[in-house]
Amino acid sequence: MPLSVFVGVDNNGHTRLFAQAIISNETFEIYQWILQCVLQATEQQLLVFFTDADPAMDAAIPVQFSNSYHAHCIYHIGQNLPKKLKGKLEEHYFAETFKSGTMF
């Protein structure tokens, strides 16, 4: 079961957990509902979202938070690139290029 965690920074610069949801599946409708609940609970338009590049979450964020900046987490990009490009690039070349940081 996927876990969605919402973490923010308060007025004092401290990181705070302000919402979490355990969901049965990752669909647009479920994420839209979660984001609507977050919006109602915080009563604020959140400024920035970092996600794991889930297509359903990518689609739901602009619906509830149209003025927010949405980016993908570099950790998850690093996890997904080797999986997605495994057959397209030589393993050794890809690993060395990605680790050296010259890919971006």
N, C-alpha and C positions, 0 to 999 in steps of 0.2 A: 504494500500500500504506500503510495507516494506521500511524502510529507512536504507541505508548503510552509516556509518560515518567513516571516516578515520582521525585519530588523531595521531600526532607525536610529538616528542620532538626536538626542534631546538638546535643549537650549544650553546645557552645560558641556556639550561635547561628549557625553557618555553614550555608549551603544546600549540600546534597549530592545528587548524582544517585545513586540506589541501585538503580534497575532501569529497563530499557527493553525494549520488545518491538515488533518489526515483524510485523504480522499480515496475513493474506490477506483477511480480512473481519471486520467488527465484529458478532459474535454473542454472545449471552448465554453460551454454552458456552466460547467462547474467552476472554472476559473473566473468567469464573469460574475458569478454569484459570490465567490470569495472576495473578489476585489470590491464588489458593491458593499459587502459587509465591512471590509476594511475602511472604505470611504465613509460609511455611516458611523463607524466607531471612532475614527480619528477626526471627522468633520474637517478634513484638510485634503487638498490636492497634493499628493506626494510628488516630490520633485524628480526623483531618480529611481529607476528599477534596474537591478542586475539580476538576470535570470540564466537558466541553463539552456536557453535557446529552444525550449519546448514550443512547437508551433501553436498549440492551443493557447498558451500563456501569451505568446507574442501577439496573437490576434485579440485577446481579451483586454490587454492593458490599454490600448488607445480608446476603447469603448468607455471605460470608467475614468481613466486618467489621461485625457486628451492632450494636456499640456506638459506631461511628464517626459523626461528623457529616458529612453530604454536602451540598455546595453547588455551584451552577453558577457558572462563571467569568463575570464581568461582561463581559469582552472578547467571549466567544462569544455571550452574550446580546445584546450590541450588534450583533454580526454577523448573528444570526438574526432579530431582531425586524423589521428592514426587509424581509427576504425573506418572512417569514410574514405580515406585515400590509400588504404593498405595495398590494394591491387594496382593502383595507378602510379605510384612512385616506388622506387627501390627503398626497402626498409631502412638500410643503413644511411642513405643520403637524406631521407626524410627526418630520421631521428637526429642526426647531427645538425642539420639546418635548423630544425625547430628548437633544439636545445641552445644553439648559439644565439638565437634571437634575430638572425638575419632574414627570417621569413617575413617579418612584419616591418 
